[in-house]
Amino acid sequence: MGAGGPRRGAGPPDGGWGWVVLGACFVITGFAYGFPKAVSVFFRELKHDFGAGYSDTAWVSSIMLAMLYGTGPLSSVLVTRFGCRPVMLAGGLLASAGMILASFASRLLELYLTAGVLTGLGLALNFQPSLIMLGLYFERRRPLANGLAAAGSPVFLSALSPLGQLLGERFGWRGGFLLFGGLLLHSCACGAVMRPPPGPPPRPDPTEDNAPPGGGGGRRARRHRLLDVAVCTDRAFVVYVVTKFLMALGLFVPAILLVNYAKDAGVPDAEAAFLLSIVGFVDIVARPACGALAGLPRLRPHVPYLFSLALLANGLTDLISARARSYGTLVAFCIAFGLSYGMVGALQFEVLMATVGAPRFPSALGLVLLVEAVAVLIGPPSAGRLVDALKNYEIIFYLAGSEVALAGIFMAVTTFCCLRCSQDTPSGLAAEGGTSDTEDVEAERDSEPMPAGTEEPGGLEVLGQRPESPGPTPEGEAPPELVHESV
């Protein structure tokens, strides 16, 4: 097993060393979500030096976000193969090297390859393993832990945006990129604390014991476990993926273009950069508060609807504030946007964990991030191209708000309809002696050999709260725990 990889234990400790892991996740999340937005304060200087437009400079943030999301499956495979700790150490070095090399770029293409590809890949190799490790340490307090870890994004954004503005004024964008690269080396320290939860040593996998002579079947089974694509057959997961795609088309656009929008409206540079800090300050409070709220026993089964409400509020904020021009109205927009944005950030991974369960979360997260990468490559660059063509930001806010609001409506409606179908279908089928397509899929899944301790998600019903403690298991069988074993 790779050093720092997840191991089978007695259960999430919900504390202890988990608080150290939570602190590291806080920093990693801050870097992952803060950097693509913080580099936007350098866009005006990049546009001037390279003679480019908004759409061209916006590709730097878009590529960084696309690598952060699009390399999710690769990160899942590497974590399963080598463990969380070495993957995060390598990611920290890559992220730092990308920003340092970007400071020497002489063409936009070089910026795309260094700050975009290398730094984005490094952030991805830090971000996903940190979420996986957080899930191993917390179960009962998981909504609160997710909310506190997600608060790293606004904290770092509120600090990195004015810091980038200051560094740009004193050292230029090249000096700012160089110093940002040194700052990213702190990701390596965060990766070093990601030790697995204490527990008994891992036991042999019965799938390997039943392999045919020659070891071919065992190798095939181990390769299959590197990325579990069977999670795509779950209706709940499909609903979540479609929601995330619609959400990612417009969620990041206002934050990425906000500073330049304010500057073009006549707001001084320092005050324009401070707008992102306002979003961050509100977000800091919103994420932990929403995480604590989602952890209440009465609300935890209804987290998908709370997530839908947050998306709808964020979309309506963009639509209502499309005509904002004065600094006061922009501040009001930042407060409302930060509140709804923080709710979305605090709940998105909690909903996914509740949807697919802990054993399939690494593979599900990788696939979700891949889909989100496609949306990120479409949203911000298209918005920048529209700004260049129309010289008007109003249409951008309308488009972004409509996409995010549609994602919230889709999540709420499909969750409600699918839950009703899952409750009504079994009784009708029992009378006719038939089976549903979902049951056929589950039957096929059950017929396949699975690693010991692997639990199956129960369809859309698992969008609510899953049982915190498993029932009694037959003697000799392991309780359902997260199993990630190295090849």
Backbone torsions as a table, in degrees:
resi	resn	phi	psi	omega
1	MET	NA	138.3	178.8
2	GLY	-66.2	148.1	179.3
3	ALA	-61.2	132.9	179.4
4	GLY	81.4	6.5	179.9
5	GLY	-79.0	158.3	179.1
6	PRO	-63.6	140.8	179.0
7	ARG	-127.6	160.4	178.0
8	ARG	-77.0	125.5	-179.6
9	GLY	-134.0	-169.0	-177.7
10	ALA	-79.6	-10.0	-179.3
11	GLY	139.9	160.1	179.3
12	PRO	-59.9	130.0	-177.5
13	PRO	-73.3	-18.4	-179.2
14	ASP	54.7	40.2	178.8
15	GLY	159.0	-156.0	179.8
16	GLY	63.4	-130.6	178.8
17	TRP	-63.9	-16.4	177.7
18	GLY	-58.8	-29.6	178.3
19	TRP	-69.4	-33.5	175.0
20	VAL	-67.1	-43.3	176.4
21	VAL	-60.8	-39.8	178.0
22	LEU	-62.7	-40.2	177.0
23	GLY	-62.9	-40.5	177.2
24	ALA	-65.9	-39.8	176.8
25	CYS	-63.2	-35.2	176.8
26	PHE	-58.7	-46.2	-179.7
27	VAL	-68.7	-45.1	-178.3
28	ILE	-63.1	-42.9	178.1
29	THR	-63.1	-38.2	177.3
30	GLY	-61.7	-44.4	177.3
31	PHE	-65.5	-44.3	-173.9
32	ALA	-62.6	-44.3	-176.9
33	TYR	-94.1	-23.4	-177.4
34	GLY	-80.3	-36.7	-174.7
35	PHE	-65.4	-48.0	-179.5
36	PRO	-58.5	-29.1	178.8
37	LYS	-86.7	-34.7	-177.7
38	ALA	-66.6	-33.7	-179.6
39	VAL	-69.3	-11.8	179.4
40	SER	-67.1	-19.3	178.1
41	VAL	-70.1	-15.1	177.9
42	PHE	-93.9	0.1	-172.4
43	PHE	-62.7	-38.4	-178.3
44	ARG	-64.4	-41.3	178.0
45	GLU	-67.4	-39.6	177.9
46	LEU	-65.0	-40.0	178.5
47	LYS	-62.2	-39.1	-178.9
48	HIS	-71.5	-44.8	-175.5
49	ASP	-70.8	-36.3	-175.5
50	PHE	-102.3	-0.3	-179.6
51	GLY	61.0	39.6	-175.6
52	ALA	-109.3	169.4	176.7
53	GLY	-99.8	-178.8	-179.7
54	TYR	-62.4	-39.9	-178.3
55	SER	-63.4	-37.1	-179.6
56	ASP	-69.7	-44.3	-179.8
57	THR	-71.8	-30.8	179.3
58	ALA	-65.1	-20.4	178.8
59	TRP	-64.9	-24.2	178.1
60	VAL	-62.3	-50.5	177.9
61	SER	-67.6	-38.0	-177.5
62	SER	-66.0	-42.8	178.7
63	ILE	-65.8	-39.8	178.1
64	MET	-61.0	-45.7	177.5
65	LEU	-66.8	-37.8	179.8
66	ALA	-64.6	-39.3	176.8
67	MET	-69.2	-38.1	177.9
68	LEU	-59.0	-41.9	-177.9
69	TYR	-90.6	-42.9	-171.4
70	GLY	-69.1	-24.1	179.3
71	THR	-91.4	17.7	178.5
72	GLY	-56.4	-49.8	178.3
73	PRO	-59.7	-39.8	177.9
74	LEU	-61.7	-42.8	178.7
75	SER	-63.3	-39.4	177.6
76	SER	-61.2	-44.2	179.8
77	VAL	-63.8	-44.0	-178.2
78	LEU	-66.2	-38.8	178.4
79	VAL	-64.5	-42.7	179.1
80	THR	-65.6	-34.5	-177.0
81	ARG	-80.3	-44.0	-171.9
82	PHE	-114.0	-18.9	-176.8
83	GLY	100.8	165.7	-174.4
84	CYS	-70.7	-42.5	-171.9
85	ARG	-64.4	-53.2	179.9
86	PRO	-64.0	-33.9	178.7
87	VAL	-65.2	-40.6	-179.6
88	MET	-70.3	-36.2	176.9
89	LEU	-63.5	-44.1	177.3
90	ALA	-64.2	-38.0	178.9
91	GLY	-63.8	-40.3	178.3
92	GLY	-62.1	-41.3	178.3
93	LEU	-66.0	-41.4	179.2
94	LEU	-64.5	-44.2	-179.3
95	ALA	-62.0	-43.2	179.2
96	SER	-65.8	-44.6	-179.7
97	ALA	-61.6	-36.8	-179.9
98	GLY	-62.2	-45.3	-179.7
99	MET	-70.3	-36.2	178.6
100	ILE	-65.6	-44.6	178.4
101	LEU	-66.6	-32.8	179.5
102	ALA	-63.9	-27.1	-180.0
103	SER	-68.0	-15.1	178.1
104	PHE	-103.3	7.6	-175.2
105	ALA	-68.0	141.4	177.2
106	SER	-114.1	-7.6	178.4
107	ARG	-138.0	157.6	178.4
108	LEU	-63.3	-34.1	179.1
109	LEU	-59.7	-38.6	178.0
110	GLU	-67.0	-35.9	174.7
111	LEU	-64.0	-41.0	179.1
112	TYR	-60.3	-40.3	-175.8
113	LEU	-77.5	-31.4	-176.0
114	THR	-93.3	-69.2	-179.4
115	ALA	-65.9	-33.1	-179.1
116	GLY	-80.2	-63.7	-172.5
117	VAL	-74.8	-55.5	-175.0
118	LEU	-65.0	-50.8	-179.4
119	THR	-64.8	-40.7	178.2
120	GLY	-62.7	-41.6	177.3
121	LEU	-63.8	-42.1	178.2
122	GLY	-62.3	-41.3	177.6
123	LEU	-63.9	-37.6	178.8
124	ALA	-64.8	-41.7	-179.2
125	LEU	-70.7	-12.1	172.5
126	ASN	-95.0	-40.4	-169.2
127	PHE	-68.9	-53.7	-174.6
128	GLN	-65.0	-45.0	177.0
129	PRO	-60.5	-32.8	179.8
130	SER	-66.2	-38.8	177.4
131	LEU	-67.1	-39.0	178.5
132	ILE	-62.6	-45.3	-179.5
133	MET	-66.4	-35.8	178.1
134	LEU	-62.5	-38.5	177.8
135	GLY	-66.8	-25.0	177.9
136	LEU	-76.0	-24.4	-176.1
137	TYR	-97.5	-15.4	-175.4
138	PHE	-134.2	135.7	173.0
139	GLU	-131.1	-61.8	-179.1
140	ARG	-66.0	-38.6	179.8
141	ARG	-98.7	20.5	-173.7
142	ARG	-62.8	-43.2	177.3
143	PRO	-58.7	-41.6	178.1
144	LEU	-66.2	-41.3	179.4
145	ALA	-63.6	-41.1	177.7
146	ASN	-64.1	-39.8	179.1
147	GLY	-65.5	-41.7	179.2
148	LEU	-67.9	-41.2	178.0
149	ALA	-64.8	-40.8	179.5
150	ALA	-66.2	-22.0	178.5
151	ALA	-66.1	-14.9	176.1
152	GLY	-61.7	-31.1	-180.0
153	SER	-61.7	-54.2	-179.9
154	PRO	-68.7	-33.5	179.3
155	VAL	-61.4	-47.8	-178.5
156	PHE	-71.6	-35.7	178.4
157	LEU	-64.0	-42.0	179.6
158	SER	-66.9	-23.5	178.2
159	ALA	-92.8	-40.3	-174.4
160	LEU	-72.5	-33.0	-177.8
161	SER	-65.0	-53.7	176.4
162	PRO	-68.0	-30.2	176.3
163	LEU	-63.6	-43.5	177.2
164	GLY	-62.9	-38.2	177.5
165	GLN	-62.9	-43.0	-179.9
166	LEU	-66.4	-45.1	179.8
167	LEU	-65.1	-36.7	178.0
168	GLY	-64.5	-36.9	179.7
169	GLU	-71.9	-33.8	-175.1
170	ARG	-92.9	-36.1	-174.3
171	PHE	-121.9	-1.6	-175.7
172	GLY	79.5	172.3	-177.6
173	TRP	-67.1	-28.8	178.9
174	ARG	-67.5	-44.7	177.0
175	GLY	-65.4	-37.0	177.2
176	GLY	-63.7	-42.9	178.0
177	PHE	-64.1	-39.5	-179.3
178	LEU	-64.0	-45.2	-180.0
179	LEU	-70.2	-34.7	174.6
180	PHE	-62.5	-36.0	176.7
181	GLY	-62.5	-40.7	175.9
182	GLY	-65.6	-36.3	179.1
183	LEU	-63.4	-34.5	-178.4
184	LEU	-69.0	-13.5	177.3
185	LEU	-65.5	-16.9	176.0
186	HIS	-64.9	-18.2	176.9
187	SER	-62.8	-31.0	179.2
188	CYS	-65.5	-39.4	177.5
189	ALA	-64.4	-37.0	177.9
190	CYS	-66.6	-39.0	177.9
191	GLY	-65.9	-30.1	-177.3
192	ALA	-67.9	-23.8	-177.8
193	VAL	-89.5	-0.1	-175.8
194	MET	-83.4	66.9	175.8
195	ARG	-86.5	150.3	-177.3
196	PRO	-69.8	155.9	177.2
197	PRO	-61.1	147.7	178.2
198	PRO	-66.1	146.0	-179.8
199	GLY	179.5	173.8	178.4
200	PRO	-65.7	156.5	178.7
201	PRO	-62.1	149.0	-178.2
202	PRO	-63.4	142.7	179.1
203	ARG	-97.2	160.2	-178.6
204	PRO	-60.9	149.0	179.2
205	ASP	-85.2	122.0	-179.5
206	PRO	-61.9	-22.7	177.3
207	THR	-62.1	-36.4	179.7
208	GLU	-75.2	-32.3	-179.8
209	ASP	-66.5	-32.0	-178.3
210	ASN	-89.2	7.7	-177.9
211	ALA	-70.4	148.9	178.3
212	PRO	-67.6	161.6	179.9
213	PRO	-56.4	145.6	-179.5
214	GLY	99.4	-14.6	174.2
215	GLY	80.7	2.0	-178.3
216	GLY	-62.2	-44.6	-179.4
217	GLY	-63.7	-38.6	178.9
218	GLY	-63.4	-40.8	179.3
219	ARG	-66.0	-39.7	178.9
220	ARG	-64.8	-40.5	179.9
221	ALA	-65.1	-40.0	-179.6
222	ARG	-68.0	-38.7	178.1
223	ARG	-64.6	-36.1	179.8
224	HIS	-63.9	-34.6	-177.4
225	ARG	-74.8	-13.9	-179.8
226	LEU	-63.2	-36.0	178.0
227	LEU	-147.7	110.3	-175.8
228	ASP	-88.3	94.5	-179.6
229	VAL	-81.3	-7.4	178.3
230	ALA	-64.7	-15.4	178.5
231	VAL	-63.7	-21.0	-179.8
232	CYS	-67.6	-13.0	179.0
233	THR	-81.9	-8.8	179.7
234	ASP	-81.5	127.5	179.7
235	ARG	-60.3	-39.3	-178.8
236	ALA	-62.0	-40.4	179.9
237	PHE	-67.6	-40.0	178.5
238	VAL	-62.5	-43.1	177.1
239	VAL	-58.9	-43.2	-179.2
240	TYR	-65.7	-40.9	-178.8
241	VAL	-64.0	-45.5	178.7
242	VAL	-61.9	-40.9	178.5
243	THR	-61.7	-44.4	-179.2
244	LYS	-65.2	-36.6	179.3
245	PHE	-64.2	-48.4	178.8
246	LEU	-62.8	-39.1	-179.5
247	MET	-64.2	-45.5	-175.0
248	ALA	-69.3	-20.3	177.7
249	LEU	-61.4	-35.3	-174.2
250	GLY	-125.0	-10.4	-172.4
251	LEU	-65.5	-39.5	-173.5
252	PHE	-90.2	-11.9	-173.9
253	VAL	-62.1	-50.3	-179.0
254	PRO	-60.4	-39.1	-178.5
255	ALA	-67.5	-36.9	-178.1
256	ILE	-72.3	-37.7	-176.7
257	LEU	-95.4	-2.4	-173.0
258	LEU	-62.0	-45.9	-176.0
259	VAL	-63.8	-46.5	-179.6
260	ASN	-68.5	-33.4	175.7
261	TYR	-60.9	-45.9	179.9
262	ALA	-65.6	-40.0	179.4
263	LYS	-63.7	-41.5	178.8
264	ASP	-68.4	-24.2	177.7
265	ALA	-81.8	0.8	177.5
266	GLY	98.2	6.2	178.4
267	VAL	-77.2	134.0	177.9
268	PRO	-56.4	153.4	-173.3
269	ASP	-58.3	-45.6	-176.9
270	ALA	-64.2	-42.1	179.7
271	GLU	-70.1	-33.5	177.1
272	ALA	-65.2	-42.7	178.1
273	ALA	-66.1	-29.8	-179.6
274	PHE	-69.2	-19.3	178.5
275	LEU	-61.0	-40.8	176.2
276	LEU	-64.2	-33.2	176.9
277	SER	-66.1	-36.2	177.1
278	ILE	-62.7	-45.4	175.1
279	VAL	-56.2	-42.7	-179.7
280	GLY	-65.3	-41.9	-179.5
281	PHE	-61.7	-43.7	178.3
282	VAL	-67.4	-40.3	179.9
283	ASP	-61.9	-35.5	-179.9
284	ILE	-58.1	-41.4	-179.2
285	VAL	-78.8	-37.1	-172.8
286	ALA	-68.1	-40.9	-173.6
287	ARG	-67.4	-54.0	177.2
288	PRO	-61.8	-38.1	179.9
289	ALA	-64.0	-42.0	179.5
290	CYS	-69.0	-36.5	176.5
291	GLY	-63.1	-42.7	177.0
292	ALA	-65.6	-38.0	178.8
293	LEU	-65.3	-41.4	-179.4
294	ALA	-68.8	-20.4	179.4
295	GLY	-83.0	-6.0	178.0
296	LEU	-65.7	140.5	-176.4
297	PRO	-56.5	-35.4	-178.3
298	ARG	-74.1	-27.8	-175.0
299	LEU	-99.5	-22.7	-173.9
300	ARG	-60.8	-37.0	176.0
301	PRO	-67.2	-14.9	-176.6
302	HIS	-112.0	24.9	-179.3
303	VAL	-59.8	-37.4	177.8
304	PRO	-57.4	-38.4	179.0
305	TYR	-71.5	-34.2	175.6
306	LEU	-65.7	-38.3	176.1
307	PHE	-63.9	-42.2	177.6
308	SER	-61.8	-41.1	179.0
309	LEU	-62.8	-39.6	178.9
310	ALA	-64.3	-42.5	178.3
311	LEU	-63.4	-44.0	179.8
312	LEU	-62.8	-41.3	178.8
313	ALA	-64.6	-39.3	179.1
314	ASN	-65.6	-43.1	178.9
315	GLY	-64.2	-42.7	179.1
316	LEU	-65.2	-32.6	176.9
317	THR	-62.4	-43.6	177.6
318	ASP	-63.0	-42.3	-177.5
319	LEU	-66.2	-43.3	-177.4
320	ILE	-69.8	-32.6	-174.2
321	SER	-95.8	14.0	-176.4
322	ALA	-62.9	-28.3	-177.8
323	ARG	-98.3	14.2	179.8
324	ALA	-63.4	131.5	-179.0
325	ARG	-129.6	-45.8	-177.0
326	SER	-76.1	162.8	-178.9
327	TYR	-65.5	-34.4	179.2
328	GLY	-64.6	-43.7	178.7
329	THR	-68.4	-33.4	176.4
330	LEU	-66.1	-37.0	176.9
331	VAL	-65.6	-42.5	177.9
332	ALA	-62.0	-40.9	176.6
333	PHE	-61.1	-43.1	-178.8
334	CYS	-63.0	-37.0	179.4
335	ILE	-66.6	-48.8	-179.9
336	ALA	-66.1	-41.7	179.8
337	PHE	-64.6	-42.7	-179.9
338	GLY	-63.1	-36.3	179.5
339	LEU	-66.3	-50.5	-179.3
340	SER	-70.3	-36.7	178.4
341	TYR	-63.6	-38.8	177.9
342	GLY	-66.3	-38.1	176.8
343	MET	-63.4	-42.0	177.7
344	VAL	-62.3	-46.0	-179.1
345	GLY	-64.5	-34.4	-178.5
346	ALA	-74.7	-27.8	-171.8
347	LEU	-101.5	-19.6	-168.8
348	GLN	-62.3	-42.7	-178.3
349	PHE	-83.1	-25.1	173.6
350	GLU	-65.3	-40.5	177.5
351	VAL	-63.6	-42.0	179.8
352	LEU	-65.3	-43.0	178.4
353	MET	-60.8	-42.5	179.6
354	ALA	-70.2	-25.1	-177.4
355	THR	-75.6	-48.3	-171.5
356	VAL	-104.2	-16.0	-176.8
357	GLY	86.4	160.0	-175.6
358	ALA	-63.4	-41.5	-177.1
359	PRO	-60.8	-34.9	-177.0
360	ARG	-99.2	3.2	-176.9
361	PHE	-62.3	-43.7	-180.0
362	PRO	-58.1	-47.3	179.5
363	SER	-67.2	-42.2	179.6
364	ALA	-62.8	-40.9	179.8
365	LEU	-63.7	-42.0	178.5
366	GLY	-61.2	-42.5	-179.9
367	LEU	-69.0	-38.5	178.2
368	VAL	-64.0	-43.9	179.8
369	LEU	-64.1	-33.6	177.5
370	LEU	-64.4	-45.1	177.6
371	VAL	-64.2	-39.4	179.7
372	GLU	-66.0	-31.1	178.0
373	ALA	-62.8	-40.1	178.2
374	VAL	-61.0	-42.3	179.6
375	ALA	-66.5	-38.2	-179.6
376	VAL	-66.9	-35.0	177.8
377	LEU	-70.3	-19.6	179.2
378	ILE	-92.4	-43.6	-170.4
379	GLY	-66.4	-73.1	-175.2
380	PRO	-59.4	-42.7	178.1
381	PRO	-62.8	-39.6	177.6
382	SER	-64.3	-38.4	177.7
383	ALA	-64.5	-42.2	177.7
384	GLY	-63.8	-37.6	178.4
385	ARG	-66.7	-37.3	177.2
386	LEU	-66.4	-37.0	177.5
387	VAL	-63.4	-43.3	179.0
388	ASP	-63.2	-37.0	-175.4
389	ALA	-80.4	-40.5	-173.3
390	LEU	-99.8	-16.9	-176.1
391	LYS	54.9	37.6	-175.8
392	ASN	-148.9	127.9	-179.3
393	TYR	-88.7	-13.0	-173.2
394	GLU	-60.5	-44.5	-179.1
395	ILE	-64.1	-29.8	179.7
396	ILE	-65.0	-44.0	179.9
397	PHE	-66.6	-37.5	178.1
398	TYR	-64.3	-44.8	-179.4
399	LEU	-65.4	-48.4	-178.5
400	ALA	-61.8	-44.4	-179.9
401	GLY	-64.2	-39.2	179.6
402	SER	-64.6	-40.9	-178.5
403	GLU	-66.2	-43.6	-178.5
404	VAL	-70.3	-41.0	177.9
405	ALA	-63.4	-39.2	177.2
406	LEU	-62.6	-37.5	177.3
407	ALA	-62.0	-41.6	178.7
408	GLY	-65.9	-41.6	179.1
409	ILE	-65.7	-42.7	179.6
410	PHE	-61.4	-43.3	-179.2
411	MET	-62.3	-45.1	-177.4
412	ALA	-68.1	-45.7	-175.7
413	VAL	-67.7	-47.5	-178.4
414	THR	-67.3	-36.1	177.0
415	THR	-62.9	-45.5	-179.6
416	PHE	-65.3	-46.5	-178.2
417	CYS	-65.9	-43.3	-179.1
418	CYS	-68.2	-34.7	176.9
419	LEU	-65.3	-40.6	178.4
420	ARG	-66.0	-39.4	178.5
421	CYS	-64.4	-40.7	-178.3
422	SER	-68.7	-23.5	178.3
423	GLN	-86.4	-32.5	-176.6
424	ASP	-87.6	-32.5	-172.5
425	THR	-63.4	-45.6	-175.7
426	PRO	-57.9	-41.2	-177.8
427	SER	-65.8	-41.7	179.3
428	GLY	-67.1	-39.0	-180.0
429	LEU	-70.2	-31.7	179.6
430	ALA	-65.5	-36.0	179.5
431	ALA	-69.3	-32.0	-178.4
432	GLU	-93.1	-9.0	-179.2
433	GLY	74.8	22.5	-178.2
434	GLY	-107.3	179.5	177.9
435	THR	-133.6	153.7	-179.5
436	SER	-88.5	167.3	177.7
437	ASP	-63.4	-37.6	179.6
438	THR	-63.2	-41.1	179.2
439	GLU	-65.6	-35.8	177.1
440	ASP	-62.3	-41.7	179.1
441	VAL	-63.4	-43.0	179.8
442	GLU	-65.1	-35.7	177.7
443	ALA	-65.1	-40.0	177.5
444	GLU	-64.5	-38.3	178.8
445	ARG	-63.6	-42.1	-178.0
446	ASP	-66.1	-26.7	-179.0
447	SER	-76.1	-13.9	179.7
448	GLU	-87.0	145.3	175.6
449	PRO	-68.6	137.0	-178.5
450	MET	-129.3	153.8	178.4
451	PRO	-63.2	151.0	178.1
452	ALA	-62.7	139.9	177.6
453	GLY	85.0	7.0	179.9
454	THR	-91.1	131.8	-179.9
455	GLU	-110.0	148.7	-178.6
456	GLU	-95.6	137.5	172.4
457	PRO	-68.1	147.9	-174.1
458	GLY	-99.7	40.2	177.5
459	GLY	78.3	-156.5	-174.3
460	LEU	-71.4	-18.5	-179.7
461	GLU	-61.8	-25.7	-177.4
462	VAL	-75.4	0.7	172.7
463	LEU	-63.6	-20.5	175.0
464	GLY	-85.9	-161.9	-176.7
465	GLN	-75.6	130.9	175.4
466	ARG	-88.0	153.5	179.3
467	PRO	-57.8	138.2	-177.5
468	GLU	-79.4	-25.7	179.6
469	SER	-132.5	131.8	-178.6
470	PRO	-70.5	157.3	177.9
471	GLY	-73.9	179.7	-179.8
472	PRO	-64.2	140.4	-179.4
473	THR	-112.8	150.9	178.3
474	PRO	-59.2	153.3	-176.9
475	GLU	-63.6	134.3	178.5
476	GLY	94.7	-9.3	179.4
477	GLU	-100.9	147.6	179.8
478	ALA	-83.4	145.4	174.8
479	PRO	-66.6	156.1	-179.0
480	PRO	-67.1	113.8	178.0
481	GLU	-135.3	167.3	178.9
482	LEU	-76.4	125.1	-177.8
483	VAL	-119.9	115.8	171.8
484	HIS	-126.6	110.5	-178.3
485	GLU	-116.8	147.1	-179.9
486	SER	-77.9	155.4	175.1
487	VAL	-74.0	NA	NA
